[in-house]
Amino acid sequence: MGHTLKMGLLKVGASLLLAGMAMAALVGQSAFADPCGTLITGDGSSCTITFNAYNPSGVLTYQSVNSVTVSNASASTHIATFSFASSVDDGRAGTAGWSLTASTTGLTTTGGTVYPQFNGSGAPLHGSSSTVIATPNDTGNCGTVTLSTADTTSPGAIFASAATGTAPIDCHYALTTNGYIDFTGQPAGSYTGDVTITLASV
């Protein structure tokens, strides 16, 4: 029994010795090295440097004029037209698209309310248009803009959108939105009201 116990203790001691030697051999490896910033000495000595980096998500922005002057309504058709410029900048470096919607409670005067109608690219009365302007960082994946006819009396009526599908780096979309207001049956006078434009990621 005593001889067996001594042999077992010798084996355990040898195992611990080998484990200690292995740990000592790894001390100089980068996985167990001390952080750099202090003096290290000796051939093969090493230390670790921590790298910190951040990739910003970028932003999606919309810019437009703050007021639109509508033409005087035609005496024969009672139609008045309008046009305004705006732009969307997409620097999110992702694959999501975007959309622009327009809604209003109407332009009003005493006894009258009218609603602007936004024209799509192929609509009569001077259809809307768009231009995709690639910035120096663009990879050519900005895609195209879809311009839709939008009835502003319907909440969430989309008048412009872009589905990228691939990852753009930085895209600028210049938009010209045309539309009209039908004054048929409405009283004469000056009309005013707000149209809410909403930019959304899709």
C-alpha positions as CSV (number, residue, x, y, z in Angstrom):
1,M,0.0,0.0,0.0
2,G,2.8,2.5,1.0
3,H,4.7,1.7,-2.3
4,T,1.6,2.3,-4.4
5,L,0.8,5.6,-2.6
6,K,4.4,6.8,-3.2
7,M,4.2,6.0,-6.9
8,G,0.9,7.8,-7.2
9,L,2.3,10.9,-5.6
10,L,5.3,10.8,-7.9
11,K,3.1,10.7,-10.9
12,V,1.0,13.6,-9.6
13,G,4.1,15.6,-8.9
14,A,5.5,14.9,-12.4
15,S,2.2,16.0,-14.0
16,L,2.2,19.3,-12.0
17,L,5.8,19.9,-13.0
18,L,5.0,19.5,-16.7
19,A,2.0,21.8,-16.4
20,G,4.1,24.4,-14.8
21,M,6.7,24.2,-17.5
22,A,4.0,24.6,-20.2
23,M,2.6,27.7,-18.5
24,A,6.0,29.2,-18.2
25,A,6.6,28.6,-21.9
26,L,3.4,30.5,-22.7
27,V,4.2,33.5,-20.6
28,G,6.0,35.1,-23.6
29,Q,3.0,34.5,-25.9
30,S,0.7,37.4,-26.8
31,A,-2.3,35.7,-25.3
32,F,-0.8,36.0,-21.9
33,A,1.3,39.2,-22.4
34,D,0.9,42.3,-20.3
35,P,-0.5,45.4,-21.8
36,C,2.0,47.6,-23.5
37,G,2.8,51.0,-22.0
38,T,5.5,49.7,-19.6
39,L,9.0,48.7,-20.5
40,I,9.4,45.1,-21.5
41,T,12.8,43.4,-21.6
42,G,14.3,40.2,-22.9
43,D,14.5,38.5,-26.3
44,G,11.1,37.4,-27.4
45,S,9.2,39.5,-24.8
46,S,5.9,40.8,-25.9
47,C,3.0,43.0,-24.8
48,T,-0.5,43.7,-26.1
49,I,-2.0,46.9,-27.6
50,T,-5.7,47.4,-27.4
51,F,-7.3,48.8,-30.6
52,N,-10.6,50.7,-30.4
53,A,-12.6,51.5,-33.5
54,Y,-16.1,52.7,-34.4
55,N,-18.0,52.6,-37.6
56,P,-20.8,55.2,-37.5
57,S,-24.2,54.2,-38.8
58,G,-24.6,57.4,-40.8
59,V,-27.8,59.4,-41.1
60,L,-30.8,59.8,-43.4
61,T,-31.8,63.4,-44.0
62,Y,-34.4,65.4,-45.9
63,Q,-34.2,69.1,-46.9
64,S,-36.7,71.2,-48.6
65,V,-38.0,74.8,-49.0
66,N,-40.2,76.0,-46.2
67,S,-43.0,77.4,-48.3
68,V,-44.5,76.9,-51.8
69,T,-46.2,79.5,-53.9
70,V,-49.0,78.0,-56.0
71,S,-49.8,79.6,-59.3
72,N,-53.1,81.4,-59.8
73,A,-55.9,79.0,-60.8
74,S,-56.8,78.9,-64.4
75,A,-60.2,80.7,-65.1
76,S,-61.3,77.9,-67.4
77,T,-60.0,74.7,-65.6
78,H,-59.8,76.0,-62.0
79,I,-56.4,74.2,-61.8
80,A,-53.4,75.8,-60.1
81,T,-50.0,74.2,-60.4
82,F,-46.9,74.2,-58.1
83,S,-43.4,72.9,-58.0
84,F,-40.7,72.7,-55.3
85,A,-37.2,71.3,-54.9
86,S,-36.0,69.0,-52.1
87,S,-33.3,66.4,-51.5
88,V,-32.6,63.2,-49.6
89,D,-29.2,62.3,-48.4
90,D,-28.5,58.7,-47.3
91,G,-25.2,58.1,-45.6
92,R,-26.2,55.0,-43.6
93,A,-24.0,52.5,-45.6
94,G,-26.7,49.9,-45.4
95,T,-29.3,48.2,-47.6
96,A,-32.4,49.9,-46.3
97,G,-34.4,52.2,-48.6
98,W,-36.4,55.3,-47.8
99,S,-39.7,56.9,-48.6
100,L,-41.3,60.4,-48.5
101,T,-45.0,60.8,-47.6
102,A,-47.2,63.9,-47.7
103,S,-50.4,64.6,-45.8
104,T,-52.5,67.6,-45.0
105,T,-55.8,68.7,-43.5
106,G,-56.1,71.1,-46.4
107,L,-55.5,74.6,-47.5
108,T,-58.4,76.8,-46.4
109,T,-60.1,80.1,-46.8
110,T,-63.4,81.3,-45.6
111,G,-65.9,78.7,-46.7
112,G,-63.4,76.7,-48.7
113,T,-60.8,73.8,-48.4
114,V,-58.6,72.4,-51.1
115,Y,-55.9,69.7,-51.1
116,P,-52.6,69.6,-53.1
117,Q,-52.1,66.6,-55.3
118,F,-48.5,65.5,-55.9
119,N,-47.7,64.2,-59.4
120,G,-45.7,61.1,-60.1
121,S,-43.0,61.1,-62.8
122,G,-45.4,60.2,-65.6
123,A,-48.4,62.3,-64.5
124,P,-49.8,65.1,-66.6
125,L,-49.3,68.7,-65.5
126,H,-45.5,68.5,-65.5
127,G,-44.6,65.2,-63.9
128,S,-42.1,65.2,-61.0
129,S,-38.4,64.3,-61.6
130,S,-35.4,63.2,-59.7
131,T,-31.6,63.0,-60.1
132,V,-29.3,60.6,-58.2
133,I,-26.0,62.3,-57.5
134,A,-23.2,60.0,-56.3
135,T,-20.8,61.5,-53.8
136,P,-17.1,60.7,-53.9
137,N,-17.7,57.9,-51.4
138,D,-20.5,56.2,-53.4
139,T,-19.9,52.7,-54.8
140,G,-22.5,53.0,-57.5
141,N,-25.3,51.4,-55.6
142,C,-27.6,54.3,-55.0
143,G,-30.3,52.9,-57.2
144,T,-33.2,55.0,-58.6
145,V,-36.1,57.0,-57.1
146,T,-39.7,56.0,-57.7
147,L,-41.9,59.1,-58.0
148,S,-45.6,58.4,-57.2
149,T,-48.8,60.3,-57.6
150,A,-50.0,61.1,-54.0
151,D,-53.3,62.3,-52.8
152,T,-52.4,64.4,-49.7
153,T,-55.8,63.8,-48.1
154,S,-54.7,60.2,-47.5
155,P,-52.3,59.9,-44.5
156,G,-49.1,58.2,-45.5
157,A,-49.4,58.9,-49.3
158,I,-45.9,58.1,-50.7
159,F,-44.7,60.6,-53.4
160,A,-41.0,59.5,-53.6
161,S,-39.1,56.4,-52.5
162,A,-35.9,54.4,-53.2
163,A,-35.2,50.8,-52.5
164,T,-31.4,50.3,-52.6
165,G,-31.1,46.5,-52.3
166,T,-27.3,46.8,-52.2
167,A,-25.3,48.7,-49.7
168,P,-24.7,52.4,-50.8
169,I,-22.0,54.3,-49.1
170,D,-23.2,57.8,-49.5
171,C,-26.0,58.9,-51.8
172,H,-27.6,62.3,-52.7
173,Y,-31.0,62.4,-54.3
174,A,-32.2,65.7,-55.8
175,L,-36.0,65.9,-56.2
176,T,-38.3,68.2,-58.1
177,T,-41.9,67.6,-57.0
178,N,-44.7,69.0,-59.2
179,G,-48.4,69.0,-58.5
180,Y,-51.7,70.8,-58.7
181,I,-54.7,72.0,-56.8
182,D,-58.2,71.8,-58.1
183,F,-60.3,74.8,-57.1
184,T,-63.5,73.7,-58.9
185,G,-66.5,74.7,-56.8
186,Q,-64.4,76.6,-54.2
187,P,-64.9,80.2,-53.3
188,A,-62.4,82.9,-54.4
189,G,-59.8,84.0,-52.0
190,S,-56.4,83.3,-50.6
191,Y,-55.8,79.8,-49.3
192,T,-53.2,78.7,-46.8
193,G,-52.3,75.5,-45.0
194,D,-49.5,73.1,-44.1
195,V,-48.4,69.8,-45.8
196,T,-46.5,67.4,-43.5
197,I,-43.6,65.6,-45.2
198,T,-42.4,62.5,-43.5
199,L,-39.1,60.7,-44.2
200,A,-39.0,57.1,-43.3
201,S,-36.5,54.2,-43.6
202,V,-38.1,51.2,-45.4
